[in-house]
């Protein structure tokens, strides 16, 4: 699928970007070019140590910000596929610096879209988050806006051979700032701060998130939001898995947090199709024949009132499974 293609990854020096680049280099031996687009020169330098030019001559590094449309247009020359992973993601930082978050996550998304329209890009997948479904914090609201922009851009493409879709998934296991590495850092303190004992979250590994993006590139028609079916965990089970000997101290839900995360809301369900391994939120405007889509992917429409929430999920990770996944995806030396 990617052999002979040129690919650009915005936010390419982040956790997703680096792992995505490594994955496609391992899977596809004849990729024409990979453009790593990011604003941090130090992270690009560090990434070049992992991917030296002598061994990976197809990788190019572009300093740039998605807030700069002209730079995006220049970086997309000769690019076939864009993966949009650049974003400001820290909820407290977004609440304190709201317009900075809007500039990157909303205006930056529109800049990516306009640069694609000005170039010869064929396919675009933008990364979203569970916080974009019924958002209660600014970060989630900006990602919802971004999702809407990428979906609606399929109306603007005219006769161009261009498809734009979105992949939305939950917490990436072991990602920076997430609960698992936070709890692991607190083990020696003897106390784990728990926001609320009822709290649940979706869980996905970085490898699974990358595979969902690759799947979306292969099957997208343009305008869909792909939501993988993934398990949930309870916050108390995470605490037990990591540090059963620690006392748990309830500190209360932080501003902008939910007890449970959603990826498909009741309102979304009206336009959602369930397939074997994922849900697809269809575009609200008619871009193609929905019944054809359902038939091709052997899907079925979700029932009225359905929602996909971490609190009512049908698949759960227990303590033993969490420990195994932590060893596999976060810290190979982890023991209890």
Backbone bond lengths (Angstrom), bond angles and torsions (degrees), N, CA, C in turn:
res aa  C-N    CA-C-N  psi(-1)  N-CA   C-N-CA  omega(-1)  CA-C   N-CA-C  phi
1 X - - - 1.470 - - 1.520 111.79 -
2 X 1.335 117.83 -40.24 1.462 120.94 -176.38 1.522 113.09 -100.69
3 X 1.328 117.46 -9.18 1.462 119.36 178.40 1.522 110.46 -61.12
4 X 1.347 115.40 134.18 1.452 120.71 -179.17 1.514 114.07 81.15
5 X 1.337 117.36 0.16 1.466 121.33 -176.86 1.532 110.72 -102.62
6 X 1.332 114.71 157.36 1.460 122.42 172.36 1.516 108.35 -109.84
7 X 1.327 116.24 131.00 1.467 122.21 -170.49 1.522 109.35 -125.62
8 X 1.319 116.60 137.25 1.459 120.74 173.94 1.512 109.33 -118.02
9 X 1.340 117.19 136.98 1.457 122.69 177.53 1.529 108.15 -119.38
10 X 1.341 116.78 112.58 1.461 118.43 173.63 1.530 108.03 -77.96
11 X 1.329 116.45 145.97 1.460 118.54 -171.99 1.511 110.37 65.03
12 X 1.329 115.87 34.08 1.465 121.00 -169.69 1.507 115.57 -70.90
13 X 1.350 118.56 -11.29 1.464 120.19 178.75 1.526 112.22 -98.32
14 X 1.330 117.69 2.94 1.459 121.00 176.35 1.518 111.43 -76.66
15 X 1.335 115.24 -179.87 1.473 120.20 -178.74 1.516 111.12 -57.88
16 X 1.336 116.67 -47.11 1.464 119.97 179.67 1.520 110.53 -64.82
17 X 1.346 116.37 -48.45 1.456 119.92 -174.78 1.518 112.83 -58.06
18 X 1.331 116.94 -47.47 1.469 120.20 -178.86 1.525 111.58 -63.30
19 X 1.333 116.09 -43.44 1.461 119.24 -179.35 1.524 110.93 -69.51
20 X 1.325 117.30 -35.94 1.460 120.81 178.49 1.524 110.15 -63.76
21 X 1.330 116.49 -45.45 1.464 120.62 179.32 1.524 110.30 -60.17
22 X 1.331 116.95 -46.72 1.466 120.16 -179.86 1.530 110.60 -61.32
23 X 1.333 116.78 -41.77 1.467 121.32 -177.43 1.516 111.68 -63.67
24 X 1.332 117.15 -46.94 1.468 118.27 -176.49 1.526 111.28 -71.88
25 X 1.335 117.25 -29.06 1.468 118.94 175.41 1.520 110.99 -66.91
26 X 1.346 116.42 -33.83 1.467 120.37 178.65 1.524 111.52 -75.40
27 X 1.334 116.87 -35.30 1.468 120.78 -175.03 1.528 113.21 -83.98
28 X 1.335 116.60 -31.76 1.464 120.30 -172.64 1.523 109.02 -126.11
29 X 1.306 116.27 119.04 1.468 121.17 -172.77 1.519 113.41 -88.54
30 X 1.332 117.55 -10.56 1.467 119.65 -173.35 1.527 112.04 -124.15
31 X 1.325 117.50 36.38 1.469 120.40 174.61 1.520 108.88 -67.93
32 X 1.311 116.10 132.32 1.460 120.81 -176.38 1.524 111.75 -69.78
33 X 1.352 115.89 -49.06 1.461 119.25 -175.20 1.522 109.48 -159.83
34 X 1.328 116.57 144.73 1.463 122.30 173.36 1.524 107.91 -124.99
35 X 1.326 116.64 121.13 1.460 121.49 177.28 1.522 108.51 -102.22
36 X 1.327 115.84 117.96 1.468 121.98 174.85 1.521 106.81 -94.24
37 X 1.327 115.68 110.82 1.468 122.00 -175.27 1.520 108.86 -108.88
38 X 1.339 117.40 116.38 1.453 120.75 178.65 1.518 109.18 -158.61
39 X 1.324 116.24 170.29 1.466 119.93 -173.76 1.526 112.96 -102.37
40 X 1.322 118.63 -2.47 1.461 122.13 -172.97 1.523 110.26 -106.32
41 X 1.341 116.79 106.71 1.460 120.40 -177.05 1.525 112.25 -66.66
42 X 1.351 117.47 -32.96 1.460 119.91 179.46 1.521 110.61 -65.50
43 X 1.342 117.16 -45.14 1.459 119.97 179.30 1.526 111.32 -64.21
44 X 1.333 116.60 -34.66 1.463 118.59 176.23 1.527 110.84 -66.69
45 X 1.325 116.79 -41.56 1.469 120.37 176.98 1.524 110.34 -60.23
46 X 1.337 116.78 -45.19 1.460 120.60 -179.92 1.528 111.57 -64.68
47 X 1.328 116.59 -38.04 1.463 119.86 179.18 1.524 110.64 -66.98
48 X 1.333 116.76 -33.81 1.464 119.74 178.33 1.529 112.05 -65.70
49 X 1.330 116.97 -24.85 1.465 119.32 176.45 1.528 110.52 -70.84
50 X 1.345 115.87 -32.59 1.470 120.22 177.30 1.522 111.91 -78.91
51 X 1.341 116.21 -27.81 1.466 121.45 -178.40 1.531 108.60 -126.71
52 X 1.337 118.26 72.34 1.469 120.49 -176.25 1.529 111.88 -62.28
53 X 1.343 115.31 145.04 1.459 121.03 -175.74 1.525 112.36 -58.94
54 X 1.333 116.68 -34.27 1.459 119.20 -179.54 1.509 113.19 -61.01
55 X 1.328 116.57 -33.52 1.460 121.43 -178.55 1.521 112.43 -94.73
56 X 1.347 115.94 -29.32 1.468 120.68 -176.74 1.523 109.92 -125.99
57 X 1.332 118.03 69.57 1.473 120.54 -175.93 1.523 113.66 -68.19
58 X 1.349 117.52 -13.64 1.467 119.80 -177.79 1.531 113.14 -81.58
59 X 1.346 117.98 -8.03 1.465 120.36 -177.81 1.529 109.93 -89.17
60 X 1.336 115.43 134.33 1.461 122.89 173.73 1.521 108.57 -123.63
61 X 1.326 116.52 145.52 1.462 121.69 -179.56 1.521 109.39 -115.49
62 X 1.334 115.32 122.04 1.467 121.25 178.81 1.518 109.04 -114.38
63 X 1.350 116.30 119.79 1.459 119.80 169.48 1.522 107.53 -74.71
64 X 1.303 116.70 129.50 1.466 119.55 179.56 1.509 110.75 178.76
65 X 1.309 115.72 164.57 1.461 123.10 -179.39 1.518 108.12 -124.71
66 X 1.328 116.86 139.06 1.465 119.39 179.19 1.528 111.74 -64.28
67 X 1.320 117.61 -12.27 1.467 120.24 173.88 1.533 111.64 -72.07
68 X 1.335 117.17 -13.49 1.466 123.16 -175.86 1.526 109.25 -105.39
69 X 1.329 116.41 96.85 1.457 120.77 -175.48 1.529 111.97 -63.75
70 X 1.327 117.25 -40.88 1.465 120.10 -177.94 1.520 111.40 -61.59
71 X 1.320 116.58 -39.94 1.459 120.17 179.07 1.526 110.88 -66.54
72 X 1.328 116.67 -37.61 1.465 120.29 176.66 1.526 111.31 -62.50
73 X 1.331 116.06 -43.21 1.469 119.61 179.24 1.519 110.21 -59.91
74 X 1.333 116.96 -44.47 1.452 120.10 -179.85 1.534 110.94 -63.95
75 X 1.335 116.40 -41.75 1.468 120.36 -178.09 1.523 112.01 -67.06
76 X 1.343 117.42 -25.38 1.466 120.87 -176.41 1.518 114.03 -88.07
77 X 1.323 117.97 4.05 1.461 119.34 178.28 1.536 109.74 -61.00
78 X 1.317 116.29 121.95 1.455 121.49 179.11 1.512 115.18 78.77
79 X 1.324 117.10 7.23 1.469 121.38 -178.77 1.529 110.50 -86.71
80 X 1.339 116.20 136.89 1.464 122.33 177.84 1.529 112.46 -97.07
81 X 1.334 116.60 -37.67 1.469 121.94 -171.66 1.520 108.89 -132.08
82 X 1.348 116.41 134.74 1.464 121.62 176.18 1.522 109.22 -119.34
83 X 1.321 116.19 129.98 1.466 122.41 170.52 1.529 106.40 -109.36
84 X 1.321 116.32 116.38 1.464 120.31 -175.39 1.526 109.32 -98.20
85 X 1.349 115.19 101.25 1.468 120.91 -178.57 1.523 112.39 -116.03
86 X 1.332 117.91 -1.25 1.467 120.43 -178.05 1.527 110.22 -74.38
87 X 1.317 116.54 133.32 1.469 121.11 178.38 1.515 109.92 -169.80
88 X 1.335 115.63 155.64 1.464 121.53 164.23 1.522 106.01 -91.23
89 X 1.338 117.79 122.51 1.462 121.61 -165.31 1.519 115.04 -117.87
90 X 1.320 119.46 -15.12 1.453 120.85 -175.70 1.528 110.54 -77.88
91 X 1.331 116.02 118.24 1.468 121.02 -174.83 1.532 112.12 -58.80
92 X 1.348 120.75 -50.43 1.470 119.69 -179.73 1.530 112.70 -61.48
93 X 1.331 117.43 -39.72 1.462 120.63 179.16 1.522 111.19 -63.87
94 X 1.343 116.34 -37.49 1.458 119.98 178.57 1.525 111.42 -67.76
95 X 1.338 116.71 -37.58 1.468 120.14 178.64 1.534 110.91 -66.03
96 X 1.331 116.76 -35.53 1.463 120.99 -177.14 1.530 111.97 -82.26
97 X 1.355 115.79 -29.08 1.470 121.40 -178.18 1.528 109.62 -125.58
98 X 1.337 117.70 63.30 1.467 120.00 -168.11 1.524 114.72 -60.12
99 X 1.314 117.32 -44.54 1.467 116.91 -174.82 1.523 111.94 -72.88
100 X 1.343 117.69 -26.91 1.459 119.38 174.70 1.528 110.08 -63.23
101 X 1.334 115.94 -39.43 1.465 120.99 177.34 1.530 110.46 -65.84
102 X 1.323 116.39 -40.84 1.471 120.78 178.64 1.529 110.54 -63.95
103 X 1.333 117.18 -41.66 1.467 120.58 -179.67 1.525 111.54 -58.56
104 X 1.330 116.50 -42.35 1.469 120.08 -177.67 1.521 112.08 -80.79
105 X 1.333 117.11 -49.34 1.465 120.66 -169.73 1.526 113.64 -81.92
106 X 1.327 117.49 -29.52 1.466 120.33 -178.56 1.528 110.79 -104.11
107 X 1.322 116.49 -59.66 1.467 119.05 179.95 1.525 109.80 -64.47
108 X 1.332 116.44 -37.97 1.466 119.72 176.63 1.516 112.27 -61.29
109 X 1.337 116.86 -40.34 1.469 120.62 177.77 1.528 110.75 -61.87
110 X 1.328 116.45 -44.10 1.466 119.75 179.15 1.526 111.14 -65.30
111 X 1.335 116.90 -35.97 1.463 119.99 176.44 1.526 111.24 -62.79
112 X 1.335 116.47 -41.69 1.467 120.34 177.56 1.528 109.79 -60.64
113 X 1.326 116.19 -45.30 1.469 120.65 179.90 1.526 111.07 -60.73
114 X 1.334 117.00 -47.71 1.466 120.18 -178.03 1.521 111.43 -66.33
115 X 1.340 116.71 -35.64 1.465 119.37 176.44 1.523 110.81 -65.27
116 X 1.333 117.19 -38.54 1.472 120.62 176.88 1.527 110.80 -64.10
117 X 1.331 116.49 -40.06 1.461 120.52 179.05 1.524 111.37 -66.53
118 X 1.343 116.26 -27.64 1.467 120.93 -179.83 1.520 112.23 -88.22
119 X 1.325 117.24 -4.95 1.460 121.84 -177.38 1.523 108.86 -117.49
120 X 1.319 115.68 -166.89 1.462 119.90 -179.22 1.521 111.19 -109.01
121 X 1.343 116.68 31.03 1.460 121.90 -179.99 1.532 109.41 -66.00
122 X 1.334 116.04 140.89 1.465 121.02 -177.70 1.534 113.03 -103.28
123 X 1.350 116.83 -37.27 1.462 119.99 -176.23 1.520 110.08 -139.41
124 X 1.334 114.63 140.90 1.461 121.42 179.39 1.519 108.47 -133.95
125 X 1.324 116.70 130.00 1.465 121.90 170.83 1.514 107.73 -121.17
126 X 1.326 116.44 123.35 1.464 122.19 178.36 1.522 109.05 -104.60
127 X 1.327 116.63 136.95 1.458 121.14 178.40 1.522 110.30 -84.10
128 X 1.328 115.48 136.44 1.458 121.74 177.20 1.533 108.97 -121.37
129 X 1.316 116.33 -163.98 1.461 122.07 -174.40 1.523 109.12 -151.04
130 X 1.340 115.86 155.52 1.465 118.67 175.71 1.530 111.47 -62.26
131 X 1.324 117.24 -22.92 1.459 120.26 -179.49 1.527 112.81 -70.77
132 X 1.351 116.93 -9.09 1.463 120.63 177.07 1.527 112.41 -81.36
133 X 1.335 117.54 -11.97 1.466 121.48 178.80 1.527 108.78 -89.88
134 X 1.331 116.55 119.48 1.472 121.93 -175.95 1.530 110.58 47.03
135 X 1.340 117.83 60.12 1.469 120.95 -171.84 1.527 112.82 -66.12
136 X 1.341 115.21 145.72 1.462 120.32 174.00 1.525 110.92 -123.28
137 X 1.333 117.47 0.93 1.466 120.41 174.55 1.527 108.78 -128.61
138 X 1.315 115.75 165.08 1.460 120.13 -174.08 1.528 111.34 -65.35
139 X 1.328 116.98 -40.05 1.464 119.08 178.49 1.529 110.43 -55.47
140 X 1.337 116.69 -49.89 1.457 119.77 178.88 1.516 112.49 -60.82
141 X 1.333 116.49 -39.17 1.465 120.12 -179.98 1.528 111.21 -64.89
142 X 1.335 116.85 -39.59 1.466 118.75 179.17 1.525 111.15 -68.20
143 X 1.325 117.24 -35.34 1.467 119.35 179.12 1.525 110.76 -72.32
144 X 1.329 117.68 -32.64 1.462 119.64 173.33 1.529 109.97 -63.25
145 X 1.333 116.60 -43.80 1.470 119.89 176.41 1.524 110.53 -59.41
146 X 1.322 116.05 -44.23 1.462 120.39 178.99 1.524 111.00 -59.54
147 X 1.340 116.95 -45.88 1.468 120.93 178.56 1.531 110.63 -56.49
148 X 1.341 115.70 -46.37 1.468 120.55 -178.90 1.529 111.16 -62.25
149 X 1.335 116.76 -38.69 1.460 120.53 179.86 1.528 111.31 -64.20
150 X 1.329 116.97 -44.47 1.467 119.86 -178.40 1.529 111.33 -68.45
151 X 1.318 116.39 -38.16 1.470 118.89 177.45 1.534 110.24 -65.11
152 X 1.343 116.46 -48.54 1.465 120.75 -176.61 1.523 112.40 -67.63
153 X 1.334 117.25 -23.77 1.465 120.25 -179.53 1.521 112.34 -61.17
154 X 1.342 116.85 -21.63 1.460 119.35 176.72 1.523 112.05 -66.20
155 X 1.338 117.71 -17.20 1.464 121.19 174.31 1.520 111.90 -80.82
156 X 1.340 116.75 -18.01 1.459 121.27 -172.62 1.523 113.18 -98.02
157 X 1.318 117.22 -5.66 1.465 119.45 -169.39 1.523 113.31 -76.57
158 X 1.333 117.84 -14.79 1.455 120.39 -179.54 1.516 111.34 60.64
159 X 1.324 116.21 -128.54 1.468 120.27 -178.28 1.518 112.70 -92.16
160 X 1.322 116.63 5.99 1.469 119.70 -179.20 1.530 110.87 -65.54
161 X 1.315 115.50 146.42 1.465 121.66 174.56 1.530 107.77 -84.62
162 X 1.325 115.70 74.45 1.463 121.61 -172.30 1.524 109.87 -137.65
163 X 1.352 115.55 131.82 1.459 121.65 175.22 1.521 108.21 -126.87
164 X 1.348 115.72 136.49 1.457 120.84 178.70 1.520 108.81 -128.20
165 X 1.331 117.15 127.96 1.458 122.03 179.62 1.528 109.26 -139.49
166 X 1.340 115.31 174.98 1.463 122.75 -174.25 1.515 108.93 -129.26
167 X 1.340 116.47 142.69 1.460 122.23 170.18 1.516 107.86 -115.98
168 X 1.323 116.29 123.93 1.475 122.36 -178.16 1.524 108.58 -117.32
169 X 1.332 116.65 124.30 1.466 118.82 175.08 1.514 110.89 -144.07
170 X 1.345 115.56 173.54 1.457 121.77 -172.32 1.514 112.86 -89.21
171 X 1.334 116.24 -158.52 1.459 122.05 -174.69 1.527 111.40 -60.32
172 X 1.325 115.63 129.81 1.461 120.45 177.14 1.526 108.61 -83.58
173 X 1.311 115.82 123.76 1.461 120.87 -175.71 1.523 111.54 -58.44
174 X 1.335 116.07 122.85 1.456 121.04 176.55 1.507 115.01 82.17
175 X 1.343 118.63 4.80 1.461 119.62 179.63 1.524 110.19 -66.06
176 X 1.337 115.72 155.03 1.452 120.59 -176.08 1.528 111.20 -59.53
177 X 1.335 116.12 131.26 1.461 120.77 178.54 1.508 114.17 86.16
178 X 1.349 118.43 -3.21 1.461 120.49 -178.48 1.523 110.63 -85.80
179 X 1.334 115.86 172.87 1.462 120.52 -167.75 1.528 113.26 -67.99
180 X 1.320 118.51 -35.87 1.467 119.84 -175.18 1.531 112.21 -65.41
181 X 1.341 119.64 -53.26 1.477 117.14 176.39 1.526 112.55 -64.04
182 X 1.343 116.99 -28.96 1.468 119.63 177.55 1.528 110.89 -65.17
183 X 1.333 116.47 -47.88 1.468 119.98 177.78 1.529 110.96 -62.08
184 X 1.319 117.11 -39.81 1.459 120.07 -179.47 1.532 110.99 -63.19
185 X 1.331 116.10 -34.98 1.464 119.49 178.65 1.520 112.29 -72.36
186 X 1.348 117.29 -18.46 1.468 121.84 -177.26 1.530 113.10 -97.94
187 X 1.320 117.94 -0.87 1.463 120.49 -175.13 1.530 112.17 -57.31
188 X 1.301 116.74 -42.37 1.463 120.35 -176.43 1.529 113.47 -72.97
189 X 1.331 116.61 -13.49 1.475 119.85 179.03 1.523 111.97 -78.30
190 X 1.336 116.49 -20.39 1.465 120.39 -179.39 1.507 114.15 83.87
191 X 1.351 117.74 -3.18 1.472 121.83 -179.08 1.526 108.74 -136.46
192 X 1.335 116.43 131.69 1.463 121.38 174.19 1.522 108.87 -109.12
193 X 1.327 118.47 121.59 1.464 120.08 176.29 1.531 110.74 -77.06
194 X 1.337 115.56 120.43 1.469 122.13 179.77 1.527 108.00 -107.77
195 X 1.316 117.27 126.33 1.468 118.60 -179.63 1.531 111.13 -68.65
196 X 1.329 116.95 -47.60 1.465 121.62 178.12 1.516 107.97 -159.13
197 X 1.333 117.27 130.78 1.463 120.86 -174.64 1.525 113.18 -66.64
198 X 1.331 117.44 -16.19 1.471 120.82 179.46 1.524 112.43 -86.88
199 X 1.317 117.45 -6.42 1.468 121.16 -170.30 1.531 112.08 -67.13
200 X 1.335 115.02 139.70 1.470 122.54 176.02 1.527 108.68 -130.54
201 X 1.318 115.10 158.17 1.466 121.27 176.33 1.526 109.80 -146.59
202 X 1.337 115.30 152.06 1.454 120.26 168.14 1.529 109.36 -71.76
203 X 1.323 115.99 158.94 1.465 120.20 179.25 1.520 110.12 -138.70
204 X 1.331 115.19 131.85 1.466 120.24 175.98 1.521 107.65 -143.53
205 X 1.312 117.14 143.80 1.465 120.00 175.29 1.519 108.72 -83.42
206 X 1.324 115.77 159.93 1.459 120.20 178.65 1.523 110.52 -61.51
207 X 1.332 116.67 -39.00 1.470 120.41 178.26 1.526 111.27 -60.43
208 X 1.339 116.53 -41.59 1.467 120.38 -179.82 1.520 111.02 -67.90
209 X 1.336 116.61 -38.41 1.463 119.81 177.48 1.519 111.22 -62.98
210 X 1.316 116.90 -42.20 1.464 120.98 178.86 1.525 110.76 -64.95
211 X 1.341 116.97 -40.91 1.460 120.00 178.97 1.524 111.35 -63.12
212 X 1.348 116.92 -36.10 1.457 119.79 177.91 1.525 111.03 -64.52
213 X 1.328 117.19 -37.67 1.466 121.15 177.07 1.527 110.22 -65.70
214 X 1.330 117.30 -43.44 1.464 120.58 177.98 1.520 111.35 -63.62
215 X 1.334 116.26 -39.76 1.471 119.89 176.85 1.528 110.65 -62.97
216 X 1.338 115.92 -43.34 1.465 120.10 -179.42 1.532 110.88 -61.64
217 X 1.326 116.60 -41.39 1.468 119.98 177.92 1.522 111.52 -58.28
218 X 1.312 115.37 -34.87 1.467 119.66 -176.10 1.527 112.09 -78.86
219 X 1.333 118.11 -37.20 1.471 120.00 -169.43 1.533 113.70 -107.99
220 X 1.323 118.85 -6.60 1.461 121.18 -172.71 1.522 112.75 -62.12
221 X 1.341 114.64 142.13 1.458 121.71 172.11 1.529 110.73 -104.13
222 X 1.333 116.01 -17.63 1.458 121.63 -179.51 1.515 111.70 107.81
223 X 1.350 116.73 118.67 1.462 121.30 177.23 1.508 114.50 101.84
224 X 1.347 118.31 -3.48 1.463 120.60 179.96 1.523 110.92 -83.36
225 X 1.340 114.93 155.92 1.455 122.27 164.31 1.516 106.36 -114.26
226 X 1.336 116.88 112.65 1.458 122.33 -178.63 1.522 109.79 -88.64
227 X 1.322 116.27 131.60 1.468 122.59 -179.34 1.526 108.11 -126.48
228 X 1.334 119.05 110.16 1.467 119.74 -179.51 1.524 111.54 -71.55
229 X 1.320 115.82 150.51 1.464 120.92 172.67 1.530 107.90 -83.01
230 X 1.310 116.38 116.28 1.463 121.35 -175.45 1.523 109.13 -136.20
231 X 1.330 117.83 159.92 1.469 120.13 -177.56 1.526 112.23 -79.41
232 X 1.325 114.57 166.61 1.464 122.39 173.67 1.522 110.04 -111.04
233 X 1.335 115.41 164.50 1.461 119.91 168.65 1.523 109.71 -136.85
234 X 1.330 115.16 157.42 1.463 122.21 174.87 1.515 108.82 -96.71
235 X 1.316 116.96 140.99 1.458 120.89 -175.18 1.528 111.64 -59.93
236 X 1.325 117.51 -36.48 1.465 120.41 177.94 1.524 111.97 -65.12
237 X 1.331 116.71 -34.30 1.464 119.66 177.70 1.526 111.11 -68.55
238 X 1.325 116.67 -35.25 1.470 120.04 176.14 1.524 109.60 -64.33
239 X 1.324 116.98 -44.46 1.462 120.96 178.48 1.527 111.05 -61.08
240 X 1.322 116.69 -42.49 1.465 120.85 179.68 1.525 110.83 -66.58
241 X 1.321 116.37 -38.10 1.459 120.19 -178.64 1.521 111.57 -67.18
242 X 1.322 117.13 -36.24 1.466 120.70 -173.69 1.525 112.54 -91.00
243 X 1.321 116.57 -44.09 1.470 119.24 -172.95 1.527 110.35 -146.51
244 X 1.332 117.74 73.61 1.467 119.94 -177.91 1.523 113.04 -63.71
245 X 1.333 116.61 -21.41 1.461 119.92 -178.33 1.524 112.93 -82.79
246 X 1.324 117.69 -11.20 1.466 121.10 -175.75 1.528 111.99 -83.83
247 X 1.327 114.69 145.94 1.466 120.43 171.91 1.531 108.49 -75.60
248 X 1.330 115.62 143.69 1.471 120.06 179.81 1.523 109.54 -106.43
249 X 1.305 114.53 128.03 1.460 121.21 -177.43 1.523 109.16 -116.04
250 X 1.330 116.98 116.48 1.469 121.47 -179.48 1.523 108.76 -77.17
251 X 1.341 115.47 121.07 1.470 120.64 -175.76 1.520 113.29 -110.64
252 X 1.330 117.68 -6.34 1.463 120.46 178.09 1.523 112.81 93.56
253 X 1.322 115.05 150.98 1.465 121.04 -178.86 1.521 109.88 -68.03
254 X 1.319 116.28 134.75 1.454 121.62 178.83 1.522 110.82 -78.44
255 X 1.308 115.93 160.65 1.470 121.46 178.21 1.525 109.95 -57.59
256 X 1.329 115.83 131.45 1.460 120.70 177.35 1.508 114.63 87.30
257 X 1.333 118.25 2.48 1.466 121.39 179.33 1.527 111.14 -97.47
258 X 1.330 115.81 155.03 1.457 123.23 172.93 1.529 109.41 -114.40
259 X 1.342 115.89 156.95 1.459 119.07 170.92 1.526 110.42 -66.22
260 X 1.318 116.23 -43.31 1.460 122.09 -178.97 1.528 108.26 -131.60
261 X 1.316 116.50 144.38 1.458 120.88 177.47 1.524 110.39 -97.13
262 X 1.322 116.00 148.48 1.454 122.57 175.48 1.519 109.68 -115.04
263 X 1.316 116.64 150.19 1.459 120.52 169.89 1.529 111.95 -120.10
264 X 1.338 116.12 -23.53 1.464 121.00 171.30 1.525 106.41 -130.84
265 X 1.314 117.91 116.38 1.458 121.27 179.55 1.528 110.33 -84.67
266 X 1.337 116.40 168.52 1.466 120.48 176.74 1.516 111.12 -57.36
267 X 1.322 116.71 -38.31 1.461 120.58 179.45 1.524 110.81 -68.83
268 X 1.339 116.80 -40.56 1.467 120.53 176.82 1.523 111.73 -61.85
269 X 1.342 115.97 -32.82 1.470 120.48 -172.44 1.523 112.29 -59.35
270 X 1.320 117.13 -25.99 1.472 121.19 179.38 1.525 110.17 -58.82
271 X 1.341 115.97 -34.41 1.466 120.82 -177.87 1.533 112.08 -112.19
272 X 1.325 117.22 28.12 1.466 120.27 -175.24 1.522 111.86 -114.18
273 X 1.316 115.08 138.61 1.459 122.84 177.48 1.523 108.10 -113.51
274 X 1.325 116.86 133.71 1.460 121.67 176.37 1.514 109.83 -96.30
275 X 1.338 116.42 124.35 1.454 122.78 173.62 1.527 108.56 -110.23
276 X 1.305 117.92 -175.83 1.464 120.70 -173.67 1.530 112.37 -60.66
277 X 1.330 117.45 -49.88 1.463 121.36 -172.42 1.520 114.12 -111.60
278 X 1.324 117.44 -0.68 1.465 119.21 -175.82 1.530 109.71 -159.65
279 X 1.330 114.12 163.76 1.454 122.04 169.71 1.529 108.03 -103.28
280 X 1.330 116.27 152.81 1.459 120.92 175.66 1.528 108.27 -127.88
281 X 1.341 115.51 114.81 1.465 120.11 173.39 1.523 106.41 -83.29
282 X 1.322 116.01 115.55 1.457 121.61 -174.62 1.527 110.66 -79.40
283 X 1.329 117.68 153.22 1.467 119.69 176.62 1.526 110.63 -63.45
284 X 1.334 116.66 141.35 1.469 119.93 -178.35 1.525 111.58 -70.92
285 X 1.337 116.84 -26.88 1.457 119.91 174.12 1.528 109.15 -90.44
286 X 1.325 117.18 154.27 1.464 119.91 -175.04 1.519 109.93 -84.11
287 X 1.333 116.14 105.84 1.464 121.64 178.81 1.524 111.80 -100.01
288 X 1.320 116.97 -26.28 1.451 123.40 179.73 1.535 107.55 -159.53
289 X 1.323 117.02 174.67 1.460 122.22 -176.28 1.532 109.62 -74.97
290 X 1.338 115.99 111.76 1.462 121.21 -177.55 1.525 111.54 -63.03
291 X 1.327 116.81 -40.55 1.468 119.54 -178.87 1.527 111.05 -64.30
292 X 1.329 117.12 -35.31 1.468 119.78 173.67 1.517 110.77 -61.76
293 X 1.352 116.24 -44.02 1.462 121.40 179.81 1.527 110.31 -59.60
294 X 1.328 116.53 -46.50 1.469 121.02 -178.88 1.523 110.50 -62.02
295 X 1.316 116.61 -40.26 1.464 120.51 -178.89 1.537 110.78 -68.94
296 X 1.319 117.45 -44.40 1.467 121.22 -177.94 1.527 110.90 -62.25
297 X 1.359 116.61 -41.28 1.463 119.99 -175.30 1.529 113.29 -98.92
298 X 1.344 115.68 11.32 1.459 121.60 176.55 1.534 111.39 50.75
299 X 1.317 114.53 44.85 1.460 120.23 -178.35 1.519 112.11 -98.18
300 X 1.326 114.91 178.08 1.453 121.20 174.15 1.522 108.41 -143.81
301 X 1.300 116.37 146.91 1.457 120.51 179.83 1.529 110.29 -68.48
302 X 1.333 115.82 141.83 1.462 120.06 176.85 1.519 109.76 -72.70
303 X 1.321 115.42 147.83 1.466 120.22 -179.94 1.524 110.67 -71.76
304 X 1.329 115.09 153.96 1.462 119.70 175.35 1.530 109.66 -60.52
305 X 1.315 116.04 137.04 1.460 120.11 -179.46 1.510 113.97 90.49
306 X 1.349 117.08 -7.21 1.461 120.11 178.47 1.527 110.51 -69.16
307 X 1.320 116.57 145.01 1.461 121.88 167.90 1.520 107.89 -146.07
308 X 1.307 115.95 152.23 1.465 121.37 179.23 1.514 107.51 -109.71
309 X 1.340 114.92 98.26 1.457 122.28 -173.87 1.522 109.89 -120.36
310 X 1.339 115.81 147.43 1.459 119.77 177.73 1.527 111.98 -64.77
311 X 1.347 117.24 -23.57 1.459 120.65 -178.35 1.510 114.43 -82.72
312 X 1.333 117.44 -20.80 1.472 121.20 -178.95 1.525 111.39 -119.31
313 X 1.306 116.04 19.18 1.462 121.74 -178.89 1.533 110.07 -62.43
314 X 1.326 116.05 154.47 1.470 120.27 178.33 1.530 112.00 -92.09
315 X 1.334 117.38 -10.45 1.468 121.00 -177.68 1.524 109.43 -122.70
316 X 1.360 115.86 126.80 1.463 121.11 -176.81 1.519 111.06 -128.21
317 X 1.322 115.85 146.64 1.454 122.23 173.59 1.521 109.14 -93.21
318 X 1.344 116.98 128.89 1.461 119.17 175.77 1.528 109.80 -92.72
319 X 1.314 116.76 -179.45 1.464 121.49 -175.00 1.530 110.95 -60.63
320 X 1.319 116.70 -44.47 1.462 120.19 -179.14 1.528 111.18 -62.32
321 X 1.318 117.07 -43.81 1.465 120.61 179.49 1.525 111.32 -65.08
322 X 1.334 116.17 -39.47 1.461 119.82 178.51 1.524 111.23 -61.40
323 X 1.318 116.63 -43.67 1.476 119.83 178.98 1.534 111.05 -61.59
324 X 1.308 116.01 -41.97 1.463 119.75 179.11 1.534 111.06 -63.52
325 X 1.325 116.78 -42.52 1.465 120.66 -179.36 1.527 111.86 -69.02
326 X 1.340 116.87 -35.37 1.467 120.23 177.04 1.526 110.01 -62.47
327 X 1.329 116.29 -43.38 1.466 120.42 178.06 1.524 111.11 -63.99
328 X 1.332 115.95 -37.75 1.462 121.07 -176.30 1.520 112.95 -76.00
329 X 1.344 116.93 -39.39 1.466 119.53 -169.14 1.529 115.16 -115.63
330 X 1.338 117.49 -14.52 1.461 118.68 -174.64 1.527 111.94 -115.93
331 X 1.330 116.69 -55.50 1.476 120.92 -175.70 1.520 109.59 -147.11
332 X 1.341 117.73 104.41 1.466 120.42 -179.14 1.510 114.38 -59.03
333 X 1.332 117.21 -21.77 1.472 120.11 -178.85 1.514 112.46 -92.45
334 X 1.327 117.69 5.36 1.476 120.77 -176.50 1.519 111.82 -64.35
335 X 1.326 116.24 129.77 1.468 122.68 172.37 1.519 108.26 -141.00
336 X 1.325 115.48 159.17 1.471 120.90 177.68 1.514 108.03 -107.81
